[in-house]
């Protein structure tokens, strides 16, 4: 059984582990002692490297996938690499400004911001990307609108972080002016409530006078509550799975099929990610890295996931991130995810102000 003792992880062993990870990330092949010595100028012999390999194996940081093959990092090895060895540099100001200019051209409703970032993130990292706008108990009502259609349907719109909307059939004869009046009244009286409070709202909240004098208000309120309850759900955007499926790890058909199945039905991934948003600490959109077995889905056993929170001022609004093989280019990917999280946070602060 592997034994992890920090005193055993000497600086030389850290350097060798870092070199193993780096070479394996680039080549997707087990790493041998001779190539390691030649490429990384370790100033020790291949025989000494093999002795250090044995020590790293006992610690559970690397393993030998086949007899007589080189070594590859274990999940624990990647974790030690990310936490203790990896150094990252923030994305350059020039690159951030380039992203901001492209992003500004596609500013819109909050949903649009998350979808746009997801596309940019996949393109910039060459991995799969995701963006999550969770169902938040603290999301507040900003306004109510109704749009009357000619076929006795009305589009009910509730504006929070996002626009919740649905077309509903109304059998009674109504006039646009009635709906406009109801929208104005409900906006005044509902603004500032959380969506959770709205869904649970009783008709007796304001007393009976207004609703008794204007029973149409009760019809409008019930429609608003109904649409909010149905549409107020976590939303997840996914982009670029084909970029991951090109990686050698996923040339195995069964692995690829498992990953595709999870990607096509991402509700359980969204639910797991949603649990993590409350751990976010404003204002810094620092990324967290989940490696292999740290992600509780067998379909992602060969993957790593990088996640960073996004804020509107100091309120956590959502998460964005990247999914790729454990053999991920962490030094490159982590700053990119954090850069886009900061970019999205800036846009959300403006959009929600």
Buried (B, 14 or more C-beta within 10 A) or exposed (E): EEEEEEEEBEEBBBBBBBBBBBBBBEEEEBBBBEBBBEEBEBEBEBEBBBEBBEBBBBBBBBBEEEEEEBBBBBBBBBBBBBEEBBEBEEBEEEBBEEBBEEBEEBEEEBBBBBBBBBBBBBEBBBBBBBBBBBBBEEBBBBBBBBBBEEEEBBBBBBBBBBBBBBEBEBEEEBEEEBBBBBBEBBBEBBEEBBBBBBBEBEBEEBEEEBBEEBEBBBBBBEBBBBBBBEBBEBBBBBBBBEBBBEBEBBEEEEBBEBBBEBBEEBEEBBBBBBEBBEEBEEEEBEBBBBBBEBBEBEBBBBBBBBBBBBBBEEBBBBBBBBBBBBBBBBBBBBBBBBBBBBBBBBBBBEBBE
